[in-house]
Amino acid sequence: MYPNRFMVATIIVSCINLVPNNERMKLRALIVDDEEFARKNLAMLLAENCPEIELIGEASRKEQAKTIIESSNPDVVFLDIRMPSGAEGFELLEEIDNKNFLVVFVTAFKDYAIRAFNASAVYYILKPIDIDELRTAVERLLEAKSIFNQNPGNYKIYFDSLKELSSNLLRQKPSSRIAVSHTKGLKIIEDDTIARLEASGNCTMLYFTDKTRYLDTRTLKVYENLLDPRKFSRIHKSHIINLELLSEYINDDGHFAVLKDGTRVPIARNRVSEFVKSLKET
């Protein structure tokens, strides 16, 4: 599924950090939020902590935002989204013809919404805004913009992912598709093609049913939260398996989950009881 050259796909943020701020890419940004205080607060935080961001405007309504986007062509839109009234934000994205910008969702909603955001590999910031999270989002934007500048065609994949995100959020429907970043944009995968996942430092190695693998910069905890718990189980601090590919459980000189391809994955001792109980209930 993924060629080996993508193995180091998204691990380039550290290289960006080596470039002096005055030589780094500038991103022209628009803030869209119907609350004036929220707009001014985000603008202040960006000005004080993110010199790479050049604010070109603010908008309180969908129509106003659309006009600014079409006339000023921003690199990034910080878009407030509230559910269920957040439909307007997604309608804005649908109505823009020239989709060549990135989106950062600013939201006070957690739980299901965050799972949906992670599955779409989009950028989001939780309210109240944490400065470290804001800086992380900006670093990811710089990385993505550099990649998309080289491969503009990936904006279509990106906005297709946002379209599915809007559908899932507004319908509260879990998605079986996950977007994963790579050096040329985004790759959309079906979760049933994932055989297992393994922690690799602060990253995650995804192993697929076709024997390929891919290193993502998101942590195993992120995947634990976004994958369907009915299909995937975290059996160890470093391992998540696809239960539909489970062949057997063995406790010979340790505890192991054996997948259909013969792979033996260790089960943490403190997770064995819950794991075995869940198997008996299926």
C-alpha positions as CSV (number, residue, x, y, z in Angstrom):
1,M,0.0,0.0,0.0
2,Y,2.8,2.4,0.9
3,P,6.2,2.4,-0.8
4,N,9.2,2.4,1.5
5,R,10.1,6.0,0.5
6,F,7.1,7.1,2.6
7,M,8.5,5.5,5.8
8,V,9.8,8.9,6.9
9,A,6.8,10.7,5.5
10,T,5.9,13.3,8.1
11,I,9.0,13.4,10.3
12,I,10.3,16.7,8.9
13,V,9.0,19.2,11.5
14,S,12.3,19.0,13.3
15,C,14.1,20.1,10.1
16,I,11.8,23.0,9.8
17,N,12.7,24.1,13.3
18,L,16.3,24.5,12.3
19,V,15.5,27.3,9.9
20,P,15.7,30.8,11.4
21,N,12.3,32.4,11.9
22,N,13.1,35.3,9.6
23,E,13.8,32.9,6.8
24,R,10.8,30.6,7.3
25,M,7.7,30.4,5.2
26,K,5.0,32.9,6.0
27,L,1.4,31.8,6.0
28,R,-1.4,34.3,5.3
29,A,-4.3,33.5,7.6
30,L,-8.0,34.3,8.0
31,I,-9.9,33.8,11.3
32,V,-13.6,32.8,11.1
33,D,-15.6,32.9,14.3
34,D,-18.9,34.5,15.1
35,E,-17.6,35.6,18.6
36,E,-15.6,38.7,18.5
37,F,-13.7,37.9,21.8
38,A,-12.7,34.5,20.4
39,R,-11.4,36.1,17.2
40,K,-9.4,38.8,19.0
41,N,-8.0,36.2,21.5
42,L,-6.8,33.9,18.7
43,A,-5.3,36.9,16.8
44,M,-3.4,38.0,19.8
45,L,-2.0,34.5,20.5
46,L,-0.9,34.1,16.9
47,A,0.8,37.5,16.9
48,E,2.6,36.8,20.2
49,N,3.6,33.2,19.6
50,C,3.5,32.4,15.8
51,P,5.6,34.9,13.8
52,E,5.1,32.6,10.7
53,I,1.4,33.6,10.6
54,E,0.4,36.8,8.9
55,L,-3.2,37.7,9.7
56,I,-5.0,39.1,6.7
57,G,-8.5,39.3,8.1
58,E,-11.3,38.2,10.4
59,A,-14.9,37.2,9.6
60,S,-17.9,36.6,11.7
61,R,-20.2,35.1,9.1
62,K,-20.0,32.6,6.3
63,E,-20.7,35.1,3.5
64,Q,-18.1,37.5,4.8
65,A,-15.5,34.7,5.1
66,K,-16.3,33.5,1.6
67,T,-15.7,37.0,0.2
68,I,-12.3,37.3,1.9
69,I,-11.2,33.9,0.8
70,E,-12.1,34.5,-2.8
71,S,-10.5,37.9,-2.9
72,S,-7.4,37.4,-0.7
73,N,-6.5,33.8,-1.3
74,P,-5.3,32.9,2.3
75,D,-2.9,30.0,3.0
76,V,-4.9,28.9,6.0
77,V,-8.3,29.4,7.6
78,F,-8.8,29.1,11.3
79,L,-12.4,28.0,11.3
80,D,-14.6,27.9,14.5
81,I,-17.0,24.9,14.5
82,R,-19.8,24.3,16.9
83,M,-22.1,21.3,16.7
84,P,-24.7,21.0,15.5
85,S,-24.7,24.6,14.3
86,G,-21.2,24.0,12.9
87,A,-22.9,23.1,9.6
88,E,-22.2,26.6,8.4
89,G,-18.5,26.1,8.6
90,F,-18.6,23.1,6.4
91,E,-21.0,24.8,4.0
92,L,-18.4,27.6,3.7
93,L,-15.8,25.0,2.6
94,E,-18.2,23.5,0.1
95,E,-19.0,26.8,-1.5
96,I,-15.4,27.9,-2.2
97,D,-14.4,27.0,-5.8
98,N,-10.7,27.6,-5.6
99,K,-9.8,25.2,-2.7
100,N,-6.0,25.9,-2.3
101,F,-5.8,26.6,1.4
102,L,-5.5,24.6,4.6
103,V,-8.0,24.5,7.5
104,V,-7.5,24.5,11.3
105,F,-10.7,23.8,13.2
106,V,-11.1,25.7,16.4
107,T,-13.5,23.9,18.7
108,A,-14.7,23.5,22.3
109,F,-16.0,20.0,21.5
110,K,-14.1,16.9,22.4
111,D,-14.8,13.1,22.4
112,Y,-16.5,12.1,19.1
113,A,-15.4,15.3,17.3
114,I,-11.8,14.7,18.1
115,R,-11.9,11.2,16.9
116,A,-13.4,12.4,13.6
117,F,-10.7,15.1,13.3
118,N,-7.9,12.6,13.9
119,A,-9.4,10.1,11.4
120,S,-9.3,12.9,8.7
121,A,-5.7,14.0,9.6
122,V,-6.9,17.6,9.8
123,Y,-5.6,20.2,12.1
124,Y,-7.6,21.3,15.1
125,I,-7.2,23.4,18.3
126,L,-9.3,23.0,21.4
127,K,-10.8,25.9,23.3
128,P,-9.5,27.3,25.6
129,I,-6.5,27.6,23.3
130,D,-3.2,26.1,24.6
131,I,-0.2,27.9,23.3
132,D,1.8,24.7,22.8
133,E,-1.0,23.2,20.8
134,L,-1.2,26.3,18.7
135,R,2.5,26.2,18.0
136,T,2.2,22.5,17.1
137,A,-0.6,23.2,14.7
138,V,1.4,26.0,13.0
139,E,4.4,23.7,12.6
140,R,2.2,21.1,10.9
141,L,0.7,23.8,8.7
142,L,4.2,24.9,7.6
143,E,5.1,21.3,6.8
144,A,1.9,20.7,4.9
145,K,2.0,23.9,2.9
146,S,5.5,23.2,1.7
147,I,4.4,19.7,0.6
148,F,1.2,21.0,-1.1
149,N,3.1,23.7,-2.9
150,Q,5.0,21.0,-4.6
151,N,2.0,18.9,-5.3
152,P,-1.1,21.1,-5.6
153,G,-3.2,18.2,-6.8
154,N,-3.3,16.9,-3.2
155,Y,-5.7,19.7,-2.2
156,K,-8.5,17.7,-3.9
157,I,-7.7,14.7,-1.7
158,Y,-7.5,17.0,1.4
159,F,-10.9,18.6,0.7
160,D,-12.5,15.2,-0.1
161,S,-11.3,14.2,3.4
162,L,-12.9,17.3,4.9
163,K,-16.1,16.6,3.1
164,E,-16.3,13.1,4.6
165,L,-15.4,14.6,8.0
166,S,-18.4,17.0,7.7
167,S,-20.7,14.2,6.9
168,N,-19.5,12.1,9.8
169,L,-19.6,14.9,12.3
170,L,-23.1,16.2,11.4
171,R,-24.5,12.7,11.3
172,Q,-22.5,11.5,14.3
173,K,-21.5,8.5,12.2
174,P,-18.2,6.7,12.8
175,S,-16.0,6.4,9.7
176,S,-14.1,3.3,8.6
177,R,-11.7,5.4,6.6
178,I,-8.6,7.1,8.0
179,A,-6.4,9.8,6.4
180,V,-2.7,9.4,6.8
181,S,-0.2,12.1,5.9
182,H,2.8,11.5,3.7
183,T,5.4,13.5,1.8
184,K,3.1,14.2,-1.1
185,G,-0.2,14.9,0.8
186,L,-2.7,12.5,2.3
187,K,-3.5,8.8,1.8
188,I,-7.0,7.5,2.6
189,I,-7.1,4.0,3.9
190,E,-9.9,1.6,5.0
191,D,-9.4,0.5,8.7
192,D,-10.0,-3.1,7.8
193,T,-6.7,-3.1,5.8
194,I,-4.8,-2.5,9.1
195,A,-3.6,-5.7,10.7
196,R,-2.0,-4.3,13.7
197,L,-0.3,-1.1,15.1
198,E,2.9,-0.8,17.1
199,A,4.3,2.1,19.1
200,S,7.6,3.4,17.8
201,G,8.7,6.2,20.2
202,N,6.2,9.0,19.8
203,C,5.2,7.6,16.4
204,T,3.1,4.6,15.3
205,M,4.0,1.8,12.8
206,L,1.0,0.6,10.9
207,Y,1.1,-3.0,9.5
208,F,-1.3,-3.7,6.7
209,T,-2.9,-6.9,5.5
210,D,-0.9,-6.8,2.3
211,K,2.3,-7.0,4.3
212,T,3.3,-3.3,3.7
213,R,3.8,-1.0,6.6
214,Y,3.9,2.8,7.3
215,L,5.3,5.0,10.0
216,D,2.9,7.8,11.1
217,T,3.9,10.6,13.5
218,R,0.7,10.3,15.5
219,T,1.0,8.3,18.7
220,L,-0.5,4.9,19.5
221,K,-2.9,6.7,21.9
222,V,-4.3,8.7,19.1
223,Y,-5.1,5.6,17.1
224,E,-6.5,3.9,20.2
225,N,-9.0,6.8,20.4
226,L,-9.9,7.0,16.8
227,L,-10.2,3.3,15.8
228,D,-13.5,1.4,16.4
229,P,-13.1,-0.4,19.7
230,R,-15.3,-3.1,18.4
231,K,-12.8,-4.0,15.8
232,F,-9.5,-3.0,17.4
233,S,-8.1,-3.8,20.8
234,R,-5.1,-2.4,22.6
235,I,-3.6,-5.5,24.2
236,H,-0.3,-3.9,25.3
237,K,1.1,-0.5,25.9
238,S,2.9,-0.9,22.5
239,H,0.4,-2.9,20.5
240,I,-3.1,-2.7,19.0
241,I,-4.5,-5.5,16.9
242,N,-7.4,-5.9,14.5
243,L,-9.7,-8.4,16.2
244,E,-11.2,-9.5,13.0
245,L,-7.7,-11.0,12.1
246,L,-7.3,-12.8,15.4
247,S,-6.6,-16.5,15.0
248,E,-6.0,-17.6,18.6
249,Y,-4.9,-16.7,22.1
250,I,-2.1,-18.7,23.6
251,N,-0.5,-18.5,27.1
252,D,2.6,-20.7,26.4
253,D,5.6,-19.0,28.1
254,G,3.7,-15.7,28.1
255,H,0.5,-14.4,26.7
256,F,0.1,-13.8,22.9
257,A,-2.5,-12.9,20.4
258,V,-1.8,-14.8,17.1
259,L,-3.1,-13.2,13.9
260,K,-4.2,-15.2,10.9
261,D,-0.9,-14.6,9.2
262,G,0.9,-16.2,12.1
263,T,2.2,-13.0,13.7
264,R,2.4,-13.3,17.5
265,V,1.7,-10.1,19.4
266,P,2.4,-10.0,23.2
267,I,-0.5,-9.2,25.6
268,A,0.3,-7.3,28.7
269,R,-0.4,-9.3,31.9
270,N,-2.7,-6.7,33.3
271,R,-4.8,-6.8,30.1
272,V,-5.1,-10.6,29.7
273,S,-8.3,-11.0,31.8
274,E,-10.2,-8.2,30.0
275,F,-9.0,-9.5,26.6
276,V,-10.0,-13.1,27.3
277,K,-13.4,-12.0,28.6
278,S,-14.1,-9.9,25.5
279,L,-13.3,-13.0,23.3
280,K,-15.8,-15.1,25.2
281,E,-18.5,-12.5,24.7
282,T,-18.1,-12.4,20.9
